[in-house]
Amino acid sequence: MPGYSPDSSGVSRIAIAPDVIRYIEKRDCDFRICTSCGGPVLLPVRIKPPKKSDILIQAARHTIYISIHQARFLDEIRADMIPFFEECPEGFEGE
């Protein structure tokens, strides 16, 4: 992709956990690792679009865009980087 940095500067050393690859395949879309207040987070690109400064790595048939700010600190992309949101129990409407 023009404007995006290919896998370079040692980023190929970043491993991707098998459960993350399965998750990406199941969701069938590209993802981006970006910064959150709790550390790196893996989000679909429809929620957090890639930036031109991102570094790209392949995960099966999809691409993971890695924030240049996170890339230097990552050794592995793990499932704990995937945010999970609990749904409210049925009938609970909050206060």
Backbone as CSV, one residue per row, in Angstrom:
resi,resn,N_x,N_y,N_z,CA_x,CA_y,CA_z,C_x,C_y,C_z
1,MET,0.831,-1.175,0.000,0.000,0.000,0.000,0.881,1.245,0.000
2,PRO,0.637,2.170,-0.852,1.436,3.383,-0.866,1.267,4.161,0.435
3,GLY,2.366,4.688,0.933,2.315,5.489,2.139,2.475,4.700,3.418
4,TYR,2.366,3.386,3.357,2.515,2.561,4.546,3.881,1.906,4.531
5,SER,4.465,1.762,5.729,5.771,1.139,5.838,5.624,-0.369,5.829
6,PRO,6.328,-1.066,4.948,6.281,-2.523,4.985,7.001,-3.029,6.221
7,ASP,6.903,-4.328,6.457,7.589,-4.959,7.581,9.073,-4.616,7.488
8,SER,9.540,-3.774,8.386,10.928,-3.325,8.319,11.474,-3.050,9.706
9,SER,12.730,-2.740,9.761,13.439,-2.354,10.984,13.233,-3.324,12.140
10,GLY,13.326,-4.621,11.847,13.257,-5.612,12.907,11.869,-5.990,13.359
11,VAL,10.836,-5.466,12.734,9.479,-5.770,13.156,9.122,-7.227,12.868
12,SER,9.808,-7.851,11.926,9.509,-9.252,11.605,9.765,-10.161,12.803
13,ARG,10.447,-9.653,13.813,10.687,-10.433,15.027,9.429,-10.535,15.887
14,ILE,8.396,-9.749,15.594,7.166,-9.778,16.384,6.381,-11.036,16.043
15,ALA,6.170,-11.863,17.059,5.404,-13.098,16.884,3.913,-12.793,17.043
16,ILE,3.091,-13.627,16.422,1.648,-13.511,16.567,1.155,-14.826,17.167
17,ALA,0.512,-14.745,18.318,0.008,-15.941,18.988,-1.024,-16.641,18.096
18,PRO,-1.015,-17.979,18.072,-1.965,-18.726,17.229,-3.426,-18.373,17.494
19,ASP,-3.796,-18.119,18.756,-5.191,-17.772,19.038,-5.561,-16.410,18.454
20,VAL,-4.592,-15.510,18.317,-4.845,-14.213,17.696,-5.058,-14.401,16.187
21,ILE,-4.262,-15.250,15.576,-4.442,-15.523,14.148,-5.825,-16.129,13.899
22,ARG,-6.245,-17.059,14.745,-7.590,-17.654,14.604,-8.672,-16.590,14.766
23,TYR,-8.493,-15.692,15.727,-9.452,-14.614,15.953,-9.556,-13.706,14.725
24,ILE,-8.410,-13.337,14.166,-8.397,-12.472,12.979,-9.067,-13.169,11.800
25,GLU,-8.776,-14.444,11.605,-9.406,-15.200,10.515,-10.916,-15.280,10.704
26,LYS,-11.351,-15.489,11.935,-12.782,-15.579,12.214,-13.477,-14.249,11.938
27,ARG,-12.836,-13.148,12.306,-13.411,-11.812,12.075,-13.290,-11.388,10.617
28,ASP,-12.350,-12.001,9.887,-12.167,-11.775,8.451,-11.982,-10.297,8.086
29,CYS,-11.058,-9.648,8.811,-10.751,-8.255,8.495,-9.332,-7.931,8.961
30,ASP,-8.840,-6.778,8.563,-7.541,-6.299,9.003,-7.688,-5.632,10.372
31,PHE,-6.574,-5.576,11.104,-6.572,-5.014,12.451,-5.450,-4.007,12.599
32,ARG,-5.537,-3.233,13.669,-4.495,-2.259,13.991,-4.169,-2.340,15.475
33,ILE,-2.888,-2.315,15.783,-2.449,-2.215,17.172,-2.135,-0.760,17.433
34,CYS,-2.838,-0.213,18.423,-2.642,1.191,18.761,-2.502,1.324,20.274
35,THR,-2.305,2.539,20.713,-2.070,2.817,22.119,-3.386,3.115,22.827
36,SER,-3.527,2.531,24.012,-4.657,2.863,24.881,-4.098,3.150,26.266
37,CYS,-4.931,3.618,27.171,-4.447,3.911,28.524,-4.005,2.644,29.243
38,GLY,-4.470,1.463,28.786,-4.080,0.197,29.389,-2.971,-0.526,28.653
39,GLY,-2.384,0.122,27.659,-1.330,-0.505,26.867,-1.791,-0.754,25.439
40,PRO,-1.061,-1.597,24.700,-1.421,-1.832,23.302,-2.751,-2.574,23.192
41,VAL,-3.532,-2.203,22.189,-4.836,-2.824,21.964,-4.972,-3.161,20.486
42,LEU,-5.597,-4.304,20.193,-5.796,-4.782,18.826,-7.245,-4.530,18.444
43,LEU,-7.455,-3.646,17.466,-8.803,-3.271,17.049,-8.966,-3.444,15.546
44,PRO,-10.188,-3.751,15.091,-10.436,-3.797,13.644,-10.197,-2.418,13.033
45,VAL,-9.738,-2.380,11.794,-9.442,-1.091,11.152,-10.701,-0.268,10.914
46,ARG,-11.866,-0.878,10.930,-13.098,-0.090,10.783,-13.353,0.745,12.038
47,ILE,-12.789,0.337,13.176,-12.917,1.095,14.422,-11.742,2.060,14.580
48,LYS,-10.545,1.577,14.286,-9.342,2.413,14.404,-8.564,2.309,13.099
49,PRO,-8.817,3.209,12.146,-8.163,3.142,10.833,-6.645,3.253,10.929
50,PRO,-5.951,2.621,9.983,-4.483,2.703,9.977,-3.991,4.109,9.648
51,LYS,-2.761,4.366,10.080,-2.100,5.626,9.756,-0.965,5.337,8.790
52,LYS,-0.557,6.352,8.044,0.518,6.182,7.068,1.838,5.815,7.721
53,SER,2.010,6.130,8.985,3.248,5.813,9.688,3.262,4.393,10.256
54,ASP,2.148,3.673,10.162,2.071,2.316,10.701,2.992,1.352,9.964
55,ILE,3.392,0.333,10.679,4.190,-0.755,10.111,3.259,-1.934,9.893
56,LEU,3.414,-2.620,8.773,2.517,-3.711,8.408,3.169,-5.059,8.627
57,ILE,2.384,-5.996,9.167,2.807,-7.392,9.195,1.624,-8.245,8.762
58,GLN,1.919,-9.389,8.199,0.882,-10.304,7.728,0.462,-11.249,8.842
59,ALA,-0.831,-11.494,8.916,-1.403,-12.474,9.840,-2.365,-13.310,9.018
60,ALA,-1.861,-14.449,8.533,-2.636,-15.304,7.621,-2.989,-14.489,6.377
61,ARG,-4.269,-14.340,6.067,-4.679,-13.607,4.856,-4.915,-12.124,5.109
62,HIS,-4.609,-11.669,6.308,-4.930,-10.294,6.679,-3.682,-9.530,7.118
63,THR,-3.864,-8.234,7.289,-2.771,-7.351,7.682,-3.030,-6.807,9.072
64,ILE,-1.970,-6.744,9.857,-2.019,-6.034,11.136,-1.172,-4.781,10.955
65,TYR,-1.803,-3.637,11.153,-1.106,-2.360,11.119,-0.666,-2.070,12.545
66,ILE,0.605,-1.786,12.722,1.132,-1.549,14.063,1.574,-0.102,14.167
67,SER,1.034,0.578,15.165,1.447,1.945,15.424,2.959,1.973,15.599
68,ILE,3.594,2.916,14.951,5.045,3.041,15.052,5.465,3.266,16.512
69,HIS,4.560,3.827,17.309,4.854,4.061,18.719,4.825,2.768,19.533
70,GLN,4.057,1.781,19.094,3.972,0.502,19.789,4.975,-0.515,19.260
71,ALA,5.340,-0.412,17.996,6.164,-1.443,17.335,7.472,-1.715,18.058
72,ARG,8.109,-0.701,18.541,9.421,-0.902,19.165,9.332,-1.633,20.503
73,PHE,8.144,-1.689,21.097,7.981,-2.338,22.394,7.393,-3.742,22.294
74,LEU,6.906,-4.127,21.131,6.209,-5.412,20.980,7.164,-6.553,20.646
75,ASP,6.981,-7.661,21.342,7.666,-8.906,20.996,6.667,-9.924,20.465
76,GLU,5.421,-9.804,20.932,4.379,-10.751,20.539,3.025,-10.061,20.581
77,ILE,2.171,-10.415,19.625,0.790,-9.949,19.616,-0.024,-11.059,20.270
78,ARG,-0.613,-10.739,21.440,-1.300,-11.737,22.263,-2.795,-11.445,22.371
79,ALA,-3.545,-12.456,22.781,-4.999,-12.323,22.923,-5.385,-11.299,23.981
80,ASP,-4.515,-11.043,24.952,-4.882,-10.056,25.975,-4.854,-8.622,25.438
81,MET,-4.483,-8.448,24.182,-4.536,-7.131,23.537,-5.892,-6.899,22.859
82,ILE,-6.736,-7.925,22.847,-8.062,-7.823,22.239,-9.039,-7.392,23.325
83,PRO,-9.678,-6.232,23.151,-10.635,-5.799,24.178,-11.923,-6.624,24.087
84,PHE,-12.395,-7.049,25.227,-13.670,-7.768,25.290,-14.611,-6.962,26.160
85,PHE,-15.817,-6.796,25.677,-16.816,-6.028,26.405,-17.921,-6.972,26.837
86,GLU,-18.265,-6.921,28.110,-19.345,-7.752,28.618,-20.669,-7.072,28.282
87,GLU,-21.620,-7.885,27.861,-22.949,-7.359,27.595,-23.714,-7.299,28.904
88,CYS,-24.643,-6.360,28.990,-25.483,-6.263,30.180,-26.380,-7.496,30.244
89,PRO,-26.617,-8.006,31.442,-27.520,-9.151,31.565,-28.894,-8.786,31.023
90,GLU,-29.599,-9.759,30.507,-30.922,-9.527,29.935,-31.841,-8.904,30.977
91,GLY,-32.529,-7.854,30.584,-33.445,-7.184,31.486,-32.806,-6.076,32.299
92,PHE,-31.483,-5.969,32.284,-30.808,-4.916,33.034,-30.716,-3.677,32.164
93,GLU,-31.215,-2.583,32.657,-31.214,-1.347,31.870,-30.343,-0.275,32.484
94,GLY,-29.668,-0.591,33.552,-28.832,0.422,34.195,-29.656,1.351,35.057
95,GLU,-29.005,2.303,35.642,-29.721,3.229,36.527,-29.633,4.628,36.033
